[in-house]
């Protein structure tokens, strides 16, 4: 992470596509920072969520179909930075 990212005040981060290649790397990188307290990872309903090792304590897996505009996944956005 660059110093610009570390200076942000965000504590709770949402990652869509957390089960993909780039999303999983983002989860891993955020889990290693001190400033990120909680990661909400949105995972596809078409495959089981896999949280990277070392990120389990900070990460909440949300299996969701983001094409549903009224889905329960919306509640997980509240309080996100």
C-alpha positions as CSV (number, residue, x, y, z in Angstrom):
1,X,0.0,0.0,0.0
2,X,1.3,3.4,-0.8
3,X,1.5,6.2,1.8
4,X,-1.4,8.1,0.3
5,X,-3.7,5.1,0.9
6,X,-2.5,4.7,4.5
7,X,-3.3,8.3,5.4
8,X,-7.0,7.8,4.7
9,X,-9.3,7.7,7.7
10,X,-11.3,4.7,6.4
11,X,-11.8,1.9,8.9
12,X,-14.4,-0.3,7.2
13,X,-13.8,-1.2,3.6
14,X,-16.2,-2.9,1.1
15,X,-14.7,-5.0,-1.7
16,X,-16.9,-6.2,-4.5
17,X,-15.6,-9.2,-6.3
18,X,-13.6,-10.3,-3.3
19,X,-13.5,-13.9,-4.6
20,X,-11.8,-12.9,-7.8
21,X,-8.0,-12.6,-8.5
22,X,-7.8,-8.8,-7.9
23,X,-10.4,-8.8,-5.1
24,X,-8.6,-11.5,-3.2
25,X,-5.3,-9.5,-3.5
26,X,-7.1,-6.4,-2.2
27,X,-8.5,-8.3,0.8
28,X,-5.0,-9.6,1.6
29,X,-3.4,-6.2,1.3
30,X,-6.0,-4.5,3.5
31,X,-5.8,-7.2,6.1
32,X,-2.1,-6.4,6.6
33,X,-2.8,-2.7,7.3
34,X,-3.3,-1.3,10.8
35,X,-5.8,1.4,9.7
36,X,-8.3,-1.1,8.2
37,X,-10.4,-2.6,11.0
38,X,-13.1,-4.4,9.0
39,X,-13.3,-5.7,5.4
40,X,-16.7,-6.6,4.0
41,X,-16.1,-8.9,1.0
42,X,-18.8,-9.4,-1.5
43,X,-18.6,-12.9,-3.1
44,X,-20.5,-14.3,-6.0
45,X,-23.3,-16.8,-5.2
46,X,-21.9,-19.0,-8.0
47,X,-18.9,-20.2,-6.0
48,X,-18.1,-20.6,-2.3
49,X,-16.3,-17.7,-0.6
50,X,-12.6,-18.2,0.1
51,X,-11.1,-15.7,2.5
52,X,-7.3,-15.5,2.1
53,X,-5.2,-16.8,5.0
54,X,-4.3,-14.0,7.4
55,X,-7.5,-12.1,6.6
56,X,-10.1,-14.1,8.4
57,X,-10.1,-12.0,11.6
58,X,-10.9,-8.8,9.7
59,X,-13.1,-10.1,6.9
60,X,-16.8,-10.7,6.7
61,X,-17.9,-12.7,3.7
62,X,-21.2,-11.6,2.1
63,X,-22.5,-13.9,-0.6
64,X,-24.6,-11.7,-2.8
65,X,-26.1,-11.1,-6.2
66,X,-25.3,-7.5,-6.8
67,X,-27.6,-7.3,-9.8
68,X,-30.5,-7.3,-7.3
69,X,-30.9,-3.6,-6.5
70,X,-33.0,-4.4,-3.5
71,X,-30.9,-7.2,-2.1
72,X,-30.0,-7.7,1.5
73,X,-26.4,-6.9,0.5
74,X,-27.2,-3.2,0.7
75,X,-27.3,-3.3,4.5
76,X,-23.6,-4.2,4.5
77,X,-22.7,-0.9,2.9
78,X,-23.9,1.1,5.9
79,X,-21.1,2.5,7.9
80,X,-18.5,1.7,5.2
81,X,-15.8,4.2,4.5
